[in-house]
Amino acid sequence: MIAIALQSGSNGNCIYVESAETRLLFDAGISGIAAERRLAKYGRDIRKVDAVIISHDHADHVRCAGVYHRKYRLPVCISRRTFDAAIARCGCFEASEAVHHFQPGRALRFGAMTVETVPTAHDAAEGVAFVVAAGGKRLGILTDLGHVFEGLEELVGSLDAVFVESNYDPDLLDSGPYPAFLKARIRGPRGHISNIEAAQLLRAGACARRMKWVCLAHLSEENNRPALALKTHRKIAGGEYRLYAASRHEPTGAFEI
């Protein structure tokens, strides 16, 4: 498999994954033009994507899904509750649009590729994370988790590579400009996980011999710094895998699994 984080953060999320025969986009929080241009840098054509799969109804993950569907004729896979909530939240779909509804917790199949949908604790209508499996390899797309819920450590231990949420540094969040209610939401059980929590998750769950790379994702602009997130992970998690931080503005590069 090949994976590219086209962008990651509260300003928009979209991850491209391909195997020998299948090409998928996970989330549609960046414009169609941005996705098209960033994929083209790596010789990929957005019109050849087999489906767009939506994790949850927050605008930074779903706001452009209708555009991908209408402009590029891409099938959209989304849970029913997420679809309804996305219409109410940001009007990114028309209620009559033909999308494919999935049941969280059930796997989706695209040729030889399987996408496991993993229900999360995030404060969305019906949020999911993903595990993409193809050719004997497993890639996790684990963001907007809420907290480190039961079974997550075991799941991480089954992966060959992972995009994992590392949203905030606790000290930066505490001293930052956000109002108290928003700080409480971020660090609460339905918000986001911190650099420390993400590193502890990897230390507890990652199989050192199996994990090839880790890409820290969904970093806060106000409450985190890429260098700080990487430093925290190296200190706590250790591990011999390659470690990256996804950008809020640019693609990561093409990572091979």
Backbone bond lengths (Angstrom), bond angles and torsions (degrees), N, CA, C in turn:
res aa  C-N    CA-C-N  psi(-1)  N-CA   C-N-CA  omega(-1)  CA-C   N-CA-C  phi
1 M - - - 1.459 - - 1.531 110.53 -
2 I 1.334 114.20 155.04 1.455 123.40 172.36 1.525 106.70 -122.75
3 A 1.347 117.35 138.49 1.455 121.68 178.76 1.521 109.88 -133.69
4 I 1.342 115.94 139.39 1.462 122.81 178.37 1.526 107.63 -136.05
5 A 1.324 117.61 120.72 1.464 120.29 169.84 1.524 106.97 -82.53
6 L 1.324 117.09 107.61 1.460 120.97 -178.45 1.520 111.09 -70.70
7 Q 1.334 116.36 -28.50 1.461 122.90 175.14 1.516 107.23 -173.11
8 S 1.346 116.48 149.16 1.464 119.28 -178.31 1.512 110.06 -149.98
9 G 1.329 116.83 121.99 1.455 121.78 178.97 1.514 110.39 152.31
10 S 1.310 116.53 178.49 1.463 120.21 -177.25 1.519 112.80 -68.74
11 N 1.332 117.77 -10.79 1.461 121.45 175.24 1.522 112.33 -89.51
12 G 1.331 118.32 1.07 1.459 120.20 175.17 1.513 112.68 143.75
13 N 1.333 115.84 138.12 1.464 122.45 -176.90 1.519 111.22 -130.08
14 C 1.329 115.45 137.70 1.463 120.96 175.50 1.527 108.04 -165.49
15 I 1.329 116.88 126.21 1.462 122.69 -179.53 1.518 109.01 -125.65
16 Y 1.310 115.88 132.87 1.471 123.13 178.61 1.519 109.20 -103.69
17 V 1.336 116.15 133.45 1.464 121.85 177.23 1.520 108.69 -133.82
18 E 1.333 116.51 134.63 1.462 119.48 176.77 1.524 110.22 -135.73
19 S 1.327 113.74 150.02 1.458 121.77 168.21 1.521 106.02 -119.79
20 A 1.308 116.66 -165.98 1.465 119.76 -176.09 1.530 112.37 -58.27
21 E 1.330 117.13 -35.88 1.463 119.99 -172.88 1.524 113.94 -124.06
22 T 1.313 119.21 -3.79 1.453 121.52 -171.13 1.518 110.38 -130.62
23 R 1.354 115.87 140.06 1.459 122.71 179.25 1.533 108.08 -131.49
24 L 1.327 116.58 124.09 1.455 121.23 -177.11 1.523 110.63 -130.25
25 L 1.339 115.25 150.01 1.455 122.11 168.57 1.519 108.25 -113.51
26 F 1.318 116.27 134.96 1.457 121.89 176.46 1.523 108.31 -109.64
27 D 1.317 115.15 111.78 1.457 126.36 -177.98 1.527 111.66 76.99
28 A 1.328 113.30 158.31 1.465 121.15 -173.28 1.518 109.80 -142.10
29 G 1.330 114.73 56.60 1.452 120.14 -177.95 1.516 114.27 -94.01
30 I 1.334 117.99 2.89 1.464 122.09 175.03 1.517 108.03 -118.70
31 S 1.317 116.31 160.06 1.460 120.32 -175.43 1.524 111.43 -64.05
32 G 1.312 115.86 156.78 1.454 120.08 176.57 1.513 111.93 -60.44
33 I 1.322 117.02 -39.16 1.466 120.59 179.62 1.523 110.62 -64.03
34 A 1.339 116.55 -43.06 1.470 119.21 178.98 1.519 110.75 -63.63
35 A 1.326 117.41 -44.66 1.458 120.33 178.82 1.521 111.03 -62.44
36 E 1.319 116.77 -43.71 1.463 121.07 -179.62 1.532 111.09 -61.15
37 R 1.321 117.16 -46.18 1.465 121.00 -177.40 1.523 111.81 -68.77
38 R 1.320 116.69 -39.73 1.466 119.21 -178.36 1.522 111.47 -70.56
39 L 1.312 116.95 -37.18 1.463 119.36 174.76 1.528 110.84 -65.75
40 A 1.329 116.50 -38.48 1.468 120.16 -178.50 1.522 111.60 -62.63
41 K 1.335 118.00 -29.54 1.459 121.07 177.26 1.530 111.65 -59.52
42 Y 1.322 115.82 -25.88 1.469 121.30 -178.40 1.529 111.52 -108.69
43 G 1.337 115.55 18.12 1.458 120.16 175.78 1.511 114.10 74.05
44 R 1.347 116.80 20.76 1.461 120.67 -179.98 1.527 110.02 -108.34
45 D 1.340 115.36 143.06 1.457 122.67 -178.89 1.526 108.53 -106.83
46 I 1.320 117.11 119.97 1.460 120.06 -178.01 1.523 111.87 -59.22
47 R 1.322 117.35 -27.91 1.465 120.46 -178.22 1.534 112.66 -71.88
48 K 1.315 116.61 -12.04 1.460 121.02 177.87 1.532 112.40 -97.13
49 V 1.325 116.89 4.29 1.467 120.59 176.46 1.525 108.80 -68.91
50 D 1.322 116.90 137.54 1.463 121.17 -176.17 1.517 113.17 -81.82
51 A 1.334 118.15 -28.76 1.458 120.38 179.41 1.519 109.65 -169.02
52 V 1.334 114.98 156.41 1.459 123.22 170.16 1.522 106.75 -111.20
53 I 1.334 116.93 128.64 1.464 121.70 -177.32 1.521 108.13 -116.25
54 I 1.320 116.66 125.97 1.463 122.46 -172.96 1.522 110.46 -102.63
55 S 1.340 115.33 132.73 1.462 120.23 -176.92 1.527 112.68 -83.26
56 H 1.341 117.03 -40.83 1.465 119.34 -179.11 1.521 109.95 -165.59
57 D 1.327 116.42 179.02 1.457 121.70 -166.58 1.518 115.66 -89.45
58 H 1.333 120.13 0.85 1.457 120.65 179.62 1.525 109.96 -69.19
59 A 1.326 116.01 143.36 1.461 121.56 -169.34 1.517 113.04 -58.60
60 D 1.339 118.08 -33.66 1.455 119.54 -177.81 1.526 112.90 -71.19
61 H 1.313 116.78 -2.17 1.465 121.37 177.01 1.532 113.24 -118.55
62 V 1.328 117.44 -18.76 1.471 118.40 -169.84 1.522 114.31 -130.91
63 R 1.330 119.72 -9.90 1.457 119.64 -165.96 1.521 114.91 -61.21
64 C 1.333 119.26 -25.04 1.465 121.27 -177.77 1.529 113.15 -106.33
65 A 1.327 117.36 8.96 1.467 119.96 -176.48 1.523 111.96 -61.55
66 G 1.331 117.32 -38.43 1.456 119.67 178.36 1.516 112.26 -63.08
67 V 1.328 116.68 -36.50 1.466 120.92 177.31 1.522 110.56 -64.86
68 Y 1.344 116.91 -44.87 1.461 120.16 178.61 1.533 109.78 -58.62
69 H 1.316 115.80 -38.05 1.464 121.54 -178.45 1.525 110.99 -70.40
70 R 1.327 117.15 -47.42 1.465 120.44 -173.91 1.529 112.35 -80.36
71 K 1.340 117.56 -44.34 1.463 120.39 -175.33 1.517 112.75 -76.52
72 Y 1.358 116.05 -42.20 1.457 120.19 -173.56 1.532 112.88 -105.78
73 R 1.330 116.61 -0.64 1.477 122.15 179.02 1.525 112.01 59.79
74 L 1.328 116.78 36.73 1.458 119.98 -179.69 1.529 109.90 -89.95
75 P 1.320 118.16 131.82 1.464 120.13 172.98 1.530 109.94 -61.93
76 V 1.322 115.92 140.19 1.462 121.75 178.02 1.521 108.85 -114.40
77 C 1.332 115.51 128.14 1.472 122.20 176.23 1.521 107.90 -108.36
78 I 1.317 116.92 125.81 1.456 122.14 -172.80 1.522 108.39 -157.59
79 S 1.305 117.49 144.40 1.457 118.38 178.03 1.522 109.95 -70.46
80 R 1.313 116.84 157.40 1.463 121.09 -176.26 1.529 111.54 -62.09
81 R 1.316 116.66 -46.46 1.465 120.01 -179.27 1.528 111.10 -66.32
82 T 1.330 117.82 -36.66 1.458 120.53 177.18 1.519 110.41 -65.93
83 F 1.315 117.21 -40.83 1.463 122.33 178.03 1.522 110.32 -59.23
84 D 1.318 116.93 -50.46 1.466 120.81 -179.20 1.529 110.99 -62.75
85 A 1.334 116.71 -42.12 1.463 120.40 -179.54 1.522 111.55 -67.82
86 A 1.333 117.66 -35.88 1.461 121.19 179.07 1.523 111.01 -65.87
87 I 1.315 117.46 -37.90 1.463 120.77 176.56 1.523 109.83 -62.80
88 A 1.335 116.37 -45.60 1.463 120.70 -179.29 1.527 111.93 -67.83
89 R 1.338 116.61 -37.12 1.465 120.90 -173.61 1.514 112.38 -77.36
90 C 1.323 118.13 -48.16 1.465 118.99 -172.67 1.523 114.02 -137.85
91 G 1.329 117.72 6.72 1.459 120.26 174.65 1.507 114.67 58.53
92 C 1.332 117.02 32.14 1.464 119.88 -174.15 1.526 112.99 -81.37
93 F 1.316 117.27 -10.55 1.460 122.26 175.16 1.516 109.17 -126.07
94 E 1.320 114.75 161.08 1.447 121.05 163.56 1.519 107.41 -96.17
95 A 1.320 117.13 141.89 1.465 120.97 -173.83 1.524 112.46 -57.29
96 S 1.333 116.79 -26.49 1.469 120.52 -176.66 1.524 113.21 -89.15
97 E 1.337 118.22 -2.38 1.460 119.87 -175.59 1.526 111.48 -64.32
98 A 1.315 114.49 141.66 1.473 121.10 -177.89 1.517 109.37 -83.85
99 V 1.324 116.11 98.79 1.454 121.17 175.45 1.514 108.07 -118.74
100 H 1.327 115.75 167.45 1.459 121.12 -179.06 1.530 108.35 -103.58
101 H 1.316 116.70 119.70 1.461 120.98 -178.56 1.527 110.08 -92.33
102 F 1.333 115.86 134.43 1.462 119.92 175.37 1.520 109.96 -118.20
103 Q 1.318 115.40 159.43 1.454 122.37 177.33 1.520 108.94 -96.70
104 P 1.340 119.38 118.02 1.468 120.36 178.44 1.523 111.60 -54.04
105 G 1.325 114.74 137.01 1.458 120.95 -176.50 1.512 112.85 99.16
106 R 1.321 117.05 -16.05 1.463 120.95 178.40 1.528 110.46 -101.08
107 A 1.313 116.32 152.76 1.462 121.63 -178.14 1.519 111.13 -87.24
108 L 1.331 115.78 147.43 1.455 123.90 173.39 1.524 107.69 -107.42
109 R 1.310 116.48 147.18 1.467 120.41 -178.87 1.522 109.98 -125.13
110 F 1.332 114.35 133.45 1.456 122.20 177.80 1.521 106.31 -132.76
111 G 1.320 117.61 94.12 1.454 120.68 -174.46 1.510 110.03 60.73
112 A 1.344 116.06 -124.43 1.464 120.52 -179.53 1.525 112.79 -88.35
113 M 1.321 117.33 2.89 1.462 121.73 -179.58 1.522 110.10 -99.98
114 T 1.329 116.02 136.32 1.464 122.41 175.60 1.519 109.21 -115.84
115 V 1.329 116.50 137.77 1.461 122.42 176.00 1.520 108.33 -118.12
116 E 1.317 116.42 110.59 1.459 121.27 175.05 1.528 108.36 -83.09
117 T 1.331 117.29 131.96 1.459 121.84 177.37 1.524 108.34 -103.66
118 V 1.323 115.92 122.47 1.465 122.03 -171.48 1.528 108.85 -113.78
119 P 1.332 119.45 110.21 1.470 120.73 -179.99 1.529 111.26 -57.79
120 T 1.326 116.44 137.94 1.461 122.18 -179.50 1.525 110.50 -112.94
121 A 1.338 114.81 174.95 1.463 121.39 179.12 1.528 112.04 -100.25
122 H 1.314 118.66 9.44 1.462 122.95 -177.37 1.527 110.74 -65.28
123 D 1.332 116.66 155.89 1.463 120.84 -175.93 1.529 112.00 -82.94
124 A 1.301 114.59 60.78 1.458 122.80 176.05 1.522 108.22 -119.43
125 A 1.330 115.92 172.43 1.461 119.39 -179.27 1.519 111.78 -61.70
126 E 1.344 116.52 -41.90 1.468 120.88 -174.64 1.529 108.76 -164.78
127 G 1.343 116.29 63.24 1.454 120.59 -172.28 1.517 113.67 -73.73
128 V 1.328 115.09 149.84 1.458 121.60 175.23 1.521 109.82 -137.97
129 A 1.324 115.32 153.05 1.458 123.65 163.90 1.525 106.67 -104.75
130 F 1.337 116.55 178.08 1.461 119.53 -173.82 1.521 111.87 -135.55
131 V 1.322 115.03 149.14 1.462 122.47 164.36 1.521 106.70 -125.61
132 V 1.326 116.04 121.93 1.462 122.29 -178.68 1.522 107.97 -103.47
133 A 1.324 116.53 125.78 1.463 121.39 -177.11 1.523 110.23 -123.13
134 A 1.331 115.99 130.58 1.468 121.53 176.91 1.518 108.24 -163.07
135 G 1.312 116.15 142.25 1.459 120.99 176.32 1.508 114.02 58.18
136 G 1.332 117.39 30.73 1.451 120.99 179.86 1.516 114.62 79.20
137 K 1.350 118.66 5.70 1.462 123.14 -179.92 1.528 109.75 -112.99
138 R 1.356 115.24 151.75 1.453 120.88 -178.20 1.531 109.86 -130.11
139 L 1.339 115.07 125.86 1.459 123.31 179.55 1.521 109.29 -115.38
140 G 1.326 117.35 128.18 1.452 121.34 174.89 1.518 111.69 -96.12
141 I 1.343 116.17 139.98 1.464 122.99 170.11 1.521 104.86 -121.97
142 L 1.337 115.48 92.58 1.458 122.22 -166.47 1.524 109.73 -119.54
143 T 1.322 116.57 83.60 1.459 121.22 177.33 1.520 109.46 -128.09
144 D 1.335 115.58 166.60 1.471 122.00 179.09 1.528 110.00 52.24
145 L 1.317 114.44 55.85 1.468 121.09 -170.71 1.519 113.44 -87.98
146 G 1.323 118.62 -24.81 1.452 121.48 -173.22 1.513 110.43 88.12
147 H 1.318 116.26 -67.68 1.459 122.81 174.22 1.525 108.15 -156.77
148 V 1.310 116.30 176.00 1.468 120.35 178.36 1.528 107.08 -80.01
149 F 1.308 115.31 92.16 1.460 121.42 -172.92 1.533 111.02 -84.64
150 E 1.315 115.24 167.18 1.463 121.88 -176.43 1.532 111.31 -57.91
151 G 1.295 115.65 133.52 1.458 122.03 178.43 1.519 114.15 93.17
152 L 1.351 117.46 -11.02 1.462 119.57 -176.17 1.526 111.93 -69.99
153 E 1.320 117.90 -38.11 1.463 120.05 178.71 1.525 110.88 -61.88
154 E 1.331 116.84 -43.87 1.469 120.63 178.95 1.524 111.04 -64.03
155 L 1.334 116.12 -38.42 1.452 119.84 178.41 1.528 110.31 -62.23
156 V 1.340 116.86 -46.85 1.466 120.59 179.28 1.523 110.83 -58.42
157 G 1.323 116.55 -37.13 1.456 119.99 179.36 1.511 114.60 -65.70
158 S 1.336 116.94 -14.42 1.463 120.96 -179.99 1.521 112.99 -94.06
159 L 1.342 117.44 1.18 1.463 121.16 -170.16 1.531 112.61 -98.97
160 D 1.336 113.90 152.18 1.461 121.49 173.39 1.521 111.91 -96.96
161 A 1.334 116.84 -20.81 1.463 122.93 178.44 1.520 107.25 -162.89
162 V 1.349 116.05 159.08 1.462 117.90 -175.92 1.524 111.69 -155.88
163 F 1.337 115.61 138.70 1.453 123.12 160.28 1.523 105.37 -93.76
164 V 1.331 117.54 116.95 1.457 119.96 -175.23 1.530 110.20 -125.59
165 E 1.315 115.43 134.56 1.448 121.64 176.99 1.530 111.22 -57.98
166 S 1.333 115.36 131.73 1.467 122.77 174.08 1.522 105.12 -142.83
167 N 1.322 115.88 71.71 1.457 121.54 -161.00 1.514 114.97 -73.64
168 Y 1.340 117.75 -44.31 1.462 117.72 -169.88 1.526 112.07 -145.44
169 D 1.325 114.06 157.39 1.460 122.51 169.72 1.529 106.81 -96.02
170 P 1.323 119.56 126.56 1.471 120.56 -175.59 1.522 113.78 -56.94
171 D 1.321 118.65 -39.03 1.463 120.44 -179.21 1.526 111.65 -68.63
172 L 1.338 116.75 -40.90 1.464 119.62 177.96 1.527 111.20 -66.13
173 L 1.326 116.18 -38.64 1.459 118.91 177.54 1.533 110.29 -63.74
174 D 1.324 117.60 -46.43 1.460 121.30 -177.97 1.524 112.22 -61.46
175 S 1.320 116.70 -39.35 1.467 120.72 -175.84 1.528 113.03 -93.04
176 G 1.314 117.73 -2.21 1.452 121.65 -174.04 1.515 114.30 -81.92
177 P 1.347 116.12 -177.86 1.466 121.44 -171.85 1.525 115.47 -84.84
178 Y 1.320 118.58 -4.44 1.457 119.39 -176.06 1.533 111.08 -65.73
179 P 1.338 117.70 145.56 1.468 120.07 174.75 1.522 110.59 -66.16
180 A 1.340 115.47 160.47 1.462 121.01 -173.74 1.525 112.39 -58.79
181 F 1.331 117.43 -39.13 1.472 119.20 -177.23 1.520 111.24 -65.61
182 L 1.351 116.96 -35.00 1.459 120.26 -179.60 1.524 110.73 -74.22
183 K 1.329 117.39 -38.52 1.467 120.31 175.21 1.531 110.11 -60.17
184 A 1.337 115.97 -42.27 1.465 119.75 179.76 1.515 110.96 -65.14
185 R 1.311 117.46 -38.28 1.460 121.19 178.85 1.522 110.82 -64.82
186 I 1.340 117.36 -43.56 1.464 120.94 -176.81 1.522 111.30 -64.10
187 R 1.338 117.32 -44.83 1.460 119.20 -176.74 1.523 113.17 -90.93
188 G 1.325 117.10 1.21 1.456 121.36 179.33 1.519 112.29 -77.45
189 P 1.329 117.51 176.14 1.468 121.79 -174.62 1.518 114.79 -70.13
190 R 1.345 117.60 -9.01 1.461 119.99 177.84 1.533 111.94 -119.13
191 G 1.331 115.97 16.56 1.459 120.39 -178.31 1.515 112.72 -99.90
192 H 1.331 115.79 -112.57 1.464 121.83 -176.78 1.528 109.69 -131.30
193 I 1.337 115.86 164.65 1.459 118.70 175.89 1.529 109.36 -104.13
194 S 1.319 114.80 148.67 1.462 122.74 -174.49 1.530 111.12 -85.12
195 N 1.338 114.42 173.42 1.463 119.95 172.97 1.527 110.80 -55.07
196 I 1.323 115.80 -44.45 1.468 120.31 -177.36 1.520 110.98 -65.15
197 E 1.325 117.19 -45.84 1.467 120.61 -179.55 1.521 111.23 -64.27
198 A 1.323 116.96 -41.06 1.465 120.18 179.12 1.526 111.02 -64.85
199 A 1.333 116.67 -41.88 1.464 120.28 179.02 1.518 111.16 -65.50
200 Q 1.324 117.11 -40.37 1.470 120.52 177.76 1.522 110.68 -65.31
201 L 1.334 116.97 -36.96 1.463 120.72 176.55 1.521 110.49 -61.34
202 L 1.312 116.91 -45.32 1.463 120.20 -179.72 1.521 111.47 -66.76
203 R 1.327 116.87 -40.82 1.465 120.11 179.47 1.528 110.63 -62.13
204 A 1.332 116.46 -39.91 1.460 120.49 -177.77 1.518 112.54 -77.49
205 G 1.344 116.51 -34.05 1.455 118.81 -170.60 1.510 116.29 -105.95
206 A 1.331 117.67 -29.90 1.463 119.43 -171.40 1.524 111.65 -70.48
207 C 1.317 114.85 135.38 1.458 121.27 173.67 1.533 107.75 -88.38
208 A 1.327 116.77 111.70 1.460 120.85 -172.52 1.517 112.57 -57.43
209 R 1.309 117.12 -33.51 1.463 119.73 -177.89 1.518 111.76 -80.34
210 R 1.337 117.75 -20.60 1.457 120.26 -175.84 1.527 112.68 -97.38
211 M 1.329 117.87 -41.97 1.462 121.84 -174.04 1.527 110.53 -67.87
212 K 1.337 115.83 121.14 1.465 121.14 -178.20 1.524 111.63 -92.45
213 W 1.320 116.93 -40.42 1.462 120.28 177.44 1.527 110.65 -154.09
214 V 1.328 113.62 156.32 1.458 123.24 176.30 1.521 107.22 -130.00
215 C 1.326 116.26 131.23 1.466 120.97 175.37 1.522 108.22 -118.04
216 L 1.327 116.71 116.50 1.456 121.84 178.27 1.528 108.81 -72.77
217 A 1.326 115.89 134.39 1.455 120.07 -170.06 1.526 111.14 -132.52
218 H 1.330 114.12 164.63 1.472 122.83 175.85 1.533 111.51 56.83
219 L 1.341 117.02 41.36 1.460 121.34 176.96 1.526 110.13 -70.73
220 S 1.317 116.70 135.50 1.451 122.01 176.68 1.521 110.55 -71.54
221 E 1.324 116.20 140.45 1.463 119.72 176.50 1.519 111.12 -74.06
222 E 1.332 117.89 -38.79 1.458 122.36 -176.94 1.530 112.48 -83.18
223 N 1.332 117.11 -33.85 1.461 121.06 -166.77 1.525 113.97 -115.99
224 N 1.314 117.07 20.33 1.464 120.65 179.99 1.514 109.80 -157.74
225 R 1.304 116.10 167.36 1.460 123.71 173.41 1.529 106.75 -142.18
226 P 1.321 118.98 136.80 1.468 119.64 -179.90 1.523 113.02 -53.71
227 A 1.337 117.47 -44.82 1.469 119.91 -178.71 1.522 111.27 -63.93
228 L 1.325 116.90 -37.42 1.459 120.91 179.24 1.521 110.63 -68.85
229 A 1.320 117.21 -42.57 1.470 120.31 177.97 1.521 110.96 -60.90
230 L 1.323 116.86 -44.89 1.465 120.58 179.65 1.525 111.10 -64.08
231 K 1.328 116.90 -42.30 1.462 120.86 179.34 1.527 111.43 -61.86
232 T 1.333 116.35 -43.09 1.462 120.66 -180.00 1.520 110.82 -62.73
233 H 1.330 116.35 -42.55 1.461 119.81 -179.56 1.515 111.85 -66.60
234 R 1.309 116.95 -41.89 1.464 118.78 179.80 1.527 111.01 -64.54
235 K 1.333 116.71 -36.36 1.458 120.84 -179.26 1.519 112.17 -70.38
236 I 1.346 117.45 -43.20 1.463 121.23 -173.01 1.519 111.99 -91.19
237 A 1.320 116.57 -47.97 1.470 120.11 -171.68 1.514 112.85 -83.44
238 G 1.338 115.84 -32.85 1.462 117.60 -174.84 1.518 109.51 63.12
239 G 1.310 116.95 -135.20 1.458 120.57 177.41 1.514 112.31 86.96
240 E 1.314 115.28 150.69 1.458 120.83 -178.98 1.518 112.60 -99.55
241 Y 1.326 117.02 0.27 1.460 120.51 179.28 1.538 110.43 -71.44
242 R 1.337 115.01 158.42 1.465 120.25 174.51 1.529 108.97 -72.09
243 L 1.321 116.29 143.26 1.458 121.80 -174.85 1.524 109.85 -125.80
244 Y 1.332 115.95 129.39 1.456 122.91 -178.51 1.529 109.30 -131.73
245 A 1.328 115.69 166.18 1.460 121.76 171.30 1.523 108.07 -127.35
246 A 1.323 117.16 124.97 1.455 121.57 -179.89 1.530 110.32 -71.73
247 S 1.316 115.85 145.61 1.460 122.30 -178.06 1.524 111.49 -87.78
248 R 1.329 115.17 150.09 1.458 121.31 172.85 1.520 112.14 -80.75
249 H 1.341 117.70 -5.45 1.461 119.79 -171.59 1.527 114.51 -133.75
250 E 1.317 118.14 -17.60 1.460 121.54 -174.11 1.528 110.04 -137.07
251 P 1.336 116.97 158.93 1.472 119.19 174.91 1.516 111.66 -70.18
252 T 1.305 115.32 157.12 1.468 121.26 -176.39 1.518 113.34 -76.08
253 G 1.311 117.04 -25.53 1.452 121.39 -161.23 1.515 107.76 104.99
254 A 1.321 116.32 165.81 1.465 121.03 -176.68 1.527 109.11 -91.00
255 F 1.344 115.97 116.35 1.458 122.14 179.52 1.524 108.46 -99.06
256 E 1.304 116.66 133.14 1.464 121.76 -179.75 1.514 110.65 -99.98
257 I 1.306 115.38 141.78 1.459 121.17 177.61 1.522 107.91 -118.76
